Every structure is written in structure tokens, then in C-alpha cells.
Amino acid sequence: MKKMLIMCGAGHATSTIVHAKVNDWLKENGFENDVEIKQSAVSQEVENIQNGNYDIVISTTIVPNEIKDKVINGVALLTGIGTDQVWDNVKAAIES
């Protein structure tokens, strides 16, 4: 099972919206039993991300440079523009 982190600035508002959209997408695509999701704030997770504690990380806010290459920008899931690329990245991470 893959470990996914969905994060925003405080770990409450936008990450909650994205969490719901990700749950729906996982169900629609048959991945609901393949992913365990945690929701949190960026400031609480930098070290965990650096240590590789998550297989997939989606963020709706700016992240520190040291973890930028390990994070999928999830803003598109809020705006509706560019969502296909986000889902492609999530699918690739699940299937890797």
C-alpha cells in the first residue's frame, strides 16, 4: 500500500478539499485499496518527506526547495485547470 500525504499551509482548508477529490478519484479509478492518505501542514511534514516516509505527496501551497522535487503541485485540483497532469502524476506514483 502506498502512503500519500495531502498538505496545505495549515493542514485544514484546501487540503480537506483536495483530500475529498483524491478519494473520489481513487474510487473512480480502482485505487481506493492501494493508497493510505494522511492530511497535514507543510511545516509539520518537511522532515518526513525528506526521509521518504511518503510515496506520494500533494501540496496546495508553496513548499521548501529541499522537498520541491518530491511534491506534486495540487493547486490544479482546486482551480480545475490542469487536473489531468496532476492525476497522471498521481497514477504514475501509485503504479511505480
GIVENCOR-V993360 format. One record per backbone hydrogen bond with DSSP energy under -1.0 kcal/mol. NH is the residue of the N-H (numbers start at 1). CO is the residue of the C=O. If there is no record, write none. Layout:
nh co
NH CO
NH CO
//
This chain:
nh co
2 34
4 36
5 56
6 38
7 58
8 40
17 13
18 14
19 15
20 16
21 17
22 18
23 19
24 20
25 21
26 22
27 23
28 24
29 25
30 27
31 26
34 31
36 2
38 4
40 6
42 8
44 41
45 42
46 42
49 45
50 46
51 47
52 49
53 48
55 3
56 3
58 5
59 72
60 7
67 64
70 67
71 68
72 57
74 59
77 74
78 75
79 75
80 76
86 82
87 83
88 84
89 85
90 86
91 87
92 88
93 89
94 90
95 91
//
